[in-house]
């Protein structure tokens, strides 16, 4: 038997794991990124909303950011909230967030 605090943390970890297991429920597309946005910058931006499990900034063949990427959150509800809000901005620029 786990102490109540440890049980709750374990339950949350299991829930996050199950939410991401085999599906992309917590994955969003982020378009219209500011010019030159790095993977680190997108990670920092997304981290303000919830636990980020993966970030991909898409690059052209020369390694230059193409202006969009993907972010996966541990909690699918975070992705749902972000895509429901049409006022997401990064570095003062509006960004388009959609479920991936």
Secondary structure, DSSP 8 states (H G I E B T S, - for coil): ---HHHHHHHHHHHHHHHHHSSS-TTEEEEES--TT--HHHHHHHHHTTS-EEEEEEEE-TTS-EEEEEEEEESSHHHHHHHHH-S--EETTEE-EEEE-
